[in-house]
Amino acid sequence: MSDISELETRITTALERISTGLSALSPQPSDAGSPDTEAELEQLRAALEEERTANAQLQERVKNLKSKRGRKVAALQSEVDRLQDQLASEEKSLSKLRRANADLRANNDALRAAISAGVAEPHLINKSMMAELEGLRAAQSADRAELDAVLGELGALIAENDPDAPNTAEREGADA
């Protein structure tokens, strides 16, 4: 962004110099045909042309910088959208999993109450407990997947900003 400001400042300065040079060229009747005036006029025209060329180049650079910035912003926005969608999906599945576990716990509590009243059979309690354990394992697995996703994103950010950081393969070898 500072490059754009710097380029705009240079363009403005160049245009001011051109304007000053042109105002100095106002026709003066006594010097109208002198060789010095013609040489000065040619120098000023050459300087004006150089400044116009420099101005055009600077404007092209500004245009390119704005274009690059726009592409980067669009890429970052698409990445943010992708991550938000991923997060919403994971939150939804985690919410379902938690609801299922809560239902299983409530079912187990009801079965325990029925057993203590002598109404239910023990194998139903065992089945219910096994289902609850499976639900808990699934919740733990979902939590682990979520943590792995977060660690993967953090690792990518670290790798982008710190070239001395170990790469993913090195970290996985250390975890094993």
N, C-alpha and C positions, 0 to 999 in steps of 0.2 A: 504494500500500500504506500510506503514511503517512496518507492520508486516512481509511482504515478505523481505524487506531490512534487518530487524533485524535477521530473520531466516537465510538469506544468510550469514550474518556476523558471526553468531554463527557456521554455517557449516564450513566456511573458517577457523575460529579460531581452531575448533576441528581438521580439517585436518592438520593444521600447527603443532599442538601439537603431533599428531600421527607421522608426518614426523620427528619431532625432536626426538621423542622417538625411532623411528626405526633407525635413524642415530646413536644414542647412543648405539644401540645394535650391532653395527658392531663387528664381531668376533675378540676377542683379545686373542692371543695365551696363555698368562699367566693365564687368568681367565676363560678359556674355560670350565672347569668342576666344578667350585666352586659352592657351594650351594647358595651363595648370588646372583650369576648371574642367576641361574635357577629361584630363587624366583622373581628377578626383571623381568626376561623374562615373567614369568607367570602373574605378575602384569600388565606388559605392554600389554600382549595379552588380558587380561581381560579388561583393559582400552580401548584398540583398539576395542574390541567387543562392549563395552558400547557406544563408540563414533559412531560406525557403526550403532548401533540400534537407537541412538539419531538422527543421520544423516538421516536414513530412515524415522523416524517419522517426522522430520522436512520437508523432501522432500514431504512426503504425505500431510502435512499441507499446504505447499506451493501449491501443486497441487489442493487441495480442495479450497483454497482461490482463486486461478485463475479460477477455475470452477464456484464458486459462483459469482465472479466478472463478468465472461462472461454471466451468466444467468441474472444478474441484468442489464447489458448493453443491452442484447437482449430484456428484458422486457421494459426497458426505451425507446429503439428504436421503439418497436411496439407501445407504448403509444404515442410517438411523431408522428409516421406515422398516427395513428388513429386521433389525434388532427389536424394534417395538412389536412387530408381528410375532417374532419368535418368543418374546417375553410374554405376550398375551396368551399365546398357545400353551406355553409351559405353566402359566398361572392357572389356566382353565383346567388342564389335566391334573395339576396338583390339587386344585380345589375339589375335583371329583374324587380323587384318591382319599383326601381327608374326610369327605362326606361318607365314603364307603367304610372307612375305618371307624368312624363314629357310629354308623349303623351296626357294624359288627360288634362293637363294644356293647352297645345297647342290647343287642340280641344275646350276647353272652351273659350279661347281667340278668336278663329275663330267664335264661336257661338255668343259671345258678339259683335263682329264686325258686324256680319250679322244682329243681332237684332237692333243694332243702325242704320243700313242701312234700316231697316224695311223689311228684307227678311225672317227671321226665325220666328218660332213659340215659344212662351214662354215655353211650356211644354217640348220642346227639351232642352232648357237651364236647366230646373229643373232636367231632367234626367241626363244630363251631370254633373251637380253639385253634384248630389247624387253619381254618379260613382266616381267622384274625391274625395269626402269625404270618400267613401269606400276604395279607394286606399290609402288615407292618414291614415286611421285607420289600414289598413293592414301593412303599413310601420311602424307605431308606434308599432304594435304588433310584427313585426319582430325585431325591435330594442329592445323591451323589452325582447324577447326570447334570443337575443344575450347577453344582459346584464345579464340575469339570468344564462346563460351558463358560462359567465366569473365569476360571483359571486360564482357559484357552484364550479368551479375549484379553485378559491382563497380560498373558505371555506375548501375544501378538503386539500389544501396545508397547511393552518393554522392548521387544526386539526391534520395533520401528525406531524407537528413541534412543536405544543404547546398543551400539554395534558390538560391544564387548560382552553382552549378555549371552548365556548359553542358549543354543537353539532347542527346539522342541524335542528332537531325538536325544539330545544329551540329558534333558530333564527326565524323560521317560526311562532312560537307562538307569538314572540315579534313583527313581522311585521303585524300581523292580526289586 
